[in-house]
Amino acid sequence: MDKRVLFDFDIEFTNGGGIQGQEFHLDIDGDDISDEELAKYIVEDMRLLMIGKVRILNKKIINEKHKRRPSDEQP
């Protein structure tokens, strides 16, 4: 079974404001992902700039089929 991570996040911007996500699901390779890796992935995948603090909360690894196609797979 594929692994996904279920988590909440809170991102602060250095120029003010921020965004939050609750019960966010993300495909992962392997059985775990560090909070640092997860934060980096969110910021890069969402193409966010001027990032201050990133907090990962309520992280849980779950068994669930991956939703994204592998990057080498054609649509």
N, C-alpha and C positions, 0 to 999 in steps of 0.2 A: 504494500500500500504506500502511496505517496505521502510525504510529510508536508504539513503547512504549519505556519505559526499564526496564532490568534493573539492579538495584543491591542492595547490602547497606546496612543502616543500624544505628546504635547511638544510642539516646536515653537520656540521664541525666535523672533527676528531681531537683528541688531538695530534696525531702524524703527522698531516699535511693532506691536501687534504679534500675532502668532496664529497657528492653526492646531486643531486637535482632531484626533480620529479615535473612534471607539469600536471595539470588536472588529478590527481590521484583520483580514486574512491575507497571507502572503505565502506563495510557494517557496519551499526551501529545498536545497540539496542536503542530504544527510539527516541526522537525527536531532540537530540542535543548531542554534545560531546565537552568537553573543549579542548583547544589547548594542555594543559599538558597531558591529557589522550591520545589524538591523537598522540603526539610525543612519548609517552611511548609505545603505541601499535606498531607504525612503527618500532622503534628500536628493540623491542622484536620479532616481527614477522619476521623481516629481519635478526635477529640474529647479529646485529651490535655490535661492541666492540669499546672501546676507543672513546666514544662520547663526543664532546664538546657541542657547541650550536646547538639547533634544532629550526628552525623557521617554523611556519605554516603560510601560506599566502593565501589570496583569498578563505577562507573557506566558503562553501555554502552547506546547507542541501538540498537534493533533494529527490523527490519521485521516487524510482526506485527499481525494484525487486532485492533482494539479489542474488549475484552470487556464493558465497560459500555455500557448504552444511553445515548444523549444525553439530557440532562435534559428536553428538550422532547418526547421520544418517549414515548408511552403504552405500558404493558405489554401 
